[in-house]
């Protein structure tokens, strides 16, 4: 019984030693333009060091800042002439 408990404990400890999730989320990057700019530059110069996952999040955050969150549709001004 003790060997089974020791084996289970060892498995739990080894499973917790895996890769941790990046702390930079798309939302946190979109809310922090200075950090976003810094990471964009780093992704341009050394993408291999930062990793594809983080650089993809940086790209998504950049798109969200540029295009918005998609919740507000574009409505042109009413006083513009139609062509």
N, C-alpha and C positions, 0 to 999 in steps of 0.2 A: 504494500500500500504506500509506503514511504517513497519507494522508487517511482511510482506513478505520479505522486505529488511533486517530486523533484523534477521529473520529466516535464510535467505541465508548467511548473514555475519557469523552467529553463526556456520552454517554448514561448511563454508570454514575454520574458525578458528579451529574447532574440527578436520577436515580432515588434517590440517597441523600439528597437534599434534601427528600424528602416528609415528611408528617406523622409524627412519632414516636409510638410507642404510649404510652399513659398508664402511668406507673410504679405507680399504685395498682391493685392487683389485689383481687379479692373476698377472697381468702385473707388478704392483708396488712391489709386494712381490718377484717376480722372479728377478727384477732388484736390490733388496736390500737384499743380502745374510745374513747380520747381523740380520736384522729384521725377516727374514724368519726363521733363526735358533732359535731365541728367541721365536717366536710363535710356532714353532714345539715342543719345550720343554714344553711350557705351555699347548699345546693340549695333550701332553702325560700325564701330571700330573693332569690337571684339565679341561677336555674337556667341562664339564657341565657349567663352568664359562664363557668360551669363546664362546661356542655355536657351533652347528654343521655347520652352514653356513660358519663361519670364518675358522674353522678347515678343512673343505672341500676345501676352497680356498688355504689354506696353503699346503694341499696335492697336489693340482693341480699345484701350483707354484713349488713345489719340483720336481714333475714329469717333468715339462717343463725345469727346469734347468738341470735335469739329462739326459733326452732324447732329448732335443733341441726342437725347434719349429715345427719340422716336414717338414720344407721347403727344407732342404738340404738332399738329399738321401745319403745313405752310398755307397761309391765307394771304393772298396779295392785297394791297390796299385797294379800297373801293373807288378812289378817285383817279386811278390810273386809266389812261385811254386804252381801249382794246384795238388791236391791229387786225 
